[in-house]
């Protein structure tokens, strides 16, 4: 809502075709779920620059629209713009959202061989994530070993997430160890490894990892949800009772719970009577 209001002010003040402003609008609409509005904003850019093309490709990538991202990547070339590392990061991200393993390997190779772009840790992390989601963690680990520089916690984090998908305990332990070495207070590595152990039924190891977290003073980052009502954003954390309307919220949740139970009871009665009819 505020984004659209800001857009109206931009148009009223004559900045509707300003390249930097339009680039920001593309990003804003994409992050708010308005991919069609992002494309419209891109269409209003008078003199597009490399950032404009990267922004619209990133927008389609975030929404998992690989074909659209690829289409704009091709248009970018037709319009005389050479892609950079950010362009390919978005293209790899689009492959990841669409589960396209072979395509991601093709574009990674093309980036290096054809466009002479040196990949950064972010590119490797994206590729490792794609391979991990496809269950190819051994291949992902081999890629990490062949990297021309030391991998960061993002790359190892992608491998750890892949190990969680396919329950590879051995590689999961290695990835978690590397992350902790690089970032000792990273709670995500401990929690993910603990979840891998739990899924594998290794409960002693789960207890050991949880104990290790306490020893090292590592605390899990609390997750939260939020909702926008009117012009105000309300945040809710697990176990948090600081919201000023907490009593009313609890009362409403109890009411909804009772309604759900009542509907279940009615469905059970109807099902029972139908057996006798």
N, C-alpha and C positions, 0 to 999 in steps of 0.2 A: 504493500500500500504506500509506504513512504517513498519507495523507489519510483513508483509511477508518478507520485506527486512531484518528486524531484525532476523527473523526465519532463513533466508539463512546464515547470519553471525554466528548464533548459531551452525548450522550444520557444517559450514566450520571450526569452532574452536573446534569441537568435544564435544559440550555440548547437542547434540540432544536427549540423553536419560537420562540426569540429571533430577532427580525427581522434584526439585524446579523450574527449568527452564520450564519443560514440564507442570507443574501445571499452571505457568504463561501464557504459550501459549494457554492452554485450555480456560482460562478466556478471553484472548485477542480475540481469534477467535469467542468465543461465543458472546461477546459484540459487535463485528463487524458483526454479523449475520451469521458467518460461522460455523454452528453447525456440519457439516460433518467434517470440518477441526479440530474442537475441539475433535471429537471422534477419528480421526486419531492421533492427538497429544497424546491423552490418551493411545492409542495402542502402542506408542513408549516408554512409561515409563518402564524402566527396573524393578525397585523395587518400586511398588506403596505403598504409605502410606495413612493414613486416609484422609489427605488433598486432595490427588489425587482423591479418590472416592467422597468426598464431592464436589469437583470442577466440576467433570463431571456430577454429579446428579444435581447440581445447574445450569449448562449450559442447560441441557434438560428442567429443570423447567422453566427457563427464556424464553424458546421458546415454552412453553405450551405443551411439549411432555410428558404427564404423563406416558404413557406406557413405554417409553424408560427410564425415570427416575426411575420407579418402577423396571424395568428389571435390571438396574445397582445397585439399592438398594439390590436386591436379590443376584446378583453376589458378591456384597460386603460381604454379610454374608457367602456365599460359600467359599470365600477366607480368612475367619477367622477374618474379621474386624467387630468390634462392632460399630454401629452408635452412634453418639453423638447428642447434641442439634442442631448443625448446619445442620446435615444430615436431621433431621426431619423438620427443618425450610424450607429446599429446597423441601422436599416432600410435605409439606403443601402448599407451593407456587405453585408447579405443580398442585395440586388439585384445587387451586384457579384459575389458568389460564384455566383449563379445565372445571370449573364450577361443580366440583364433591364435593357436600356438604357431602353426607354420607361417602364417602371415607376419607374426611378430618377429620370428627369426629372419624372415626375408627382409623386412624393413631395417632391422638392426644391422644386418650385413650390408644392405644398400647404403645406409648412412655412412658406414666406414669406407666401403670400397668405391662407391660412385660419387658421394658428396664430400668425401675426405673429412668427415667430422669425427673428432676423437670423442668417444663415449665417456660420460662421467658416471659417478656412482649411482646417480638417479636412474640412468638408462639401464644399468645392470640390475638395480633393485627391481625395476619394473619388469624386466625380462625374467628374473628369478621368481618373482611373484606369479607371472603367467605360467611358467613351467610348474611351479609348486601347486597351483590350483588345478592343473591338469594331471597331478600325481607323478610328475617327472622330477622328483626331488634329487635323484642321483645325478641327472643331467644338469640340474640347476647348481648342484654342489661342484660339479666338474667345471662349470662356467666360472664360478667364484675362484676356483683354484687357478684358472687360466687368466684371470684379470691382470692387467699390466701394472696395477697399483694395489695397495692395501684396501680391502673392502671396509666400509663403515658399518655402523649399527643398523642402518636402513637396509642394507643388502642382507645381513645376517637375520634381521627381523623378518624379511620376506621369506627366507629359507625356513625359519622357525614356524611361520604361519603355514607354509606348505607341508612341513612335517606333521603339523596338527591335523591337516586335512587327510593325509594318508597314513597317520600313526607310525611314522618312522622315528622310533625312540632314539636310536643311536645318533642319527644326524641332528635330531632335535636337541639332544644333550650338548652336542658340539656347538650348534648355533647359539644356544642359550649361554654357554660358557663364553663364547666370543663377545656376545652383547654385553655381558656383565663386566668383562675385562675392559671394554670401551666405555661403558656407562654403568658404573657400580650401583647407581640408584634407580636403574630402570626396572620398575615393578612389572612391566608387561612381560619381560623375559621369564621372570619367576612364575608368574601366573600362567602363561602359555605352556611352560614346561610341566607345571603341576597338572594342567588339564590334559596334556599328552599322557602323563603317567596314569591319571585317573581313568582315561578312556582305555588304556591298556591293562587296567586292573592292578597296577603296581602301587598299592595303597601305602606301603612303607616309604616309598620314594616321595609320594605326595606329602606325607607328614614331614619328611626330611626337608623338602623344599620350603614348606611353610615355616618350619623352624628356622631355616637359614635366613628367611626374610626377616624374622623377628631379631635374629642375632645381628644382622647387618643394618637394622633400623630402616628397612625398606617398607614403605606403606603403599598399598594398592590405591591408585587414583580413583576416587569415587565417580561413578557414572551418573549422569543426570539427564532428565528429559525436560522439555520446555514446550509451552504452548502460548500462542498469542491471542489475547482477548481484547478486543477494542484496539487501543493504541499502546497496550502494555504487554510485555513479555514476562511470563511467570516461569520460574525455574523450580524443579523438584529434584532433590537428591534422595537416594535410598536412606530411609531412617530419619530424614530431616523433618523437624516439626516447627520450623521457624516461620513458615508462611503465615501471614496475618489471618487468613481465612481457613486455617487448618481444621478447625472444628466443623465448619460447614462442608469442607471437602470430604472429611471422614463420614459425615452424616449422609452425604449424597452417594458416596461409594457403598455404604451399607444398604441404602435404598435400592441402588442398582443391583447389588448382590442378591437382595431378597426377590427382586423382580425376575432375575435370571433363574433362581431356584424355583420360583412359582411356575415359570414357563416350562422348566424341566419336569415338574410334578404333573402339570397339565398334559404334557406330551406323553408321559408314562401312563396316565389314566386313559387317554385316548387310545394308546397302543394296546392296553389291557382289554378295554371294552371291544376293540376291533377283533380281538381273538374269539370273542363270544358271539359276534354278529354273523 
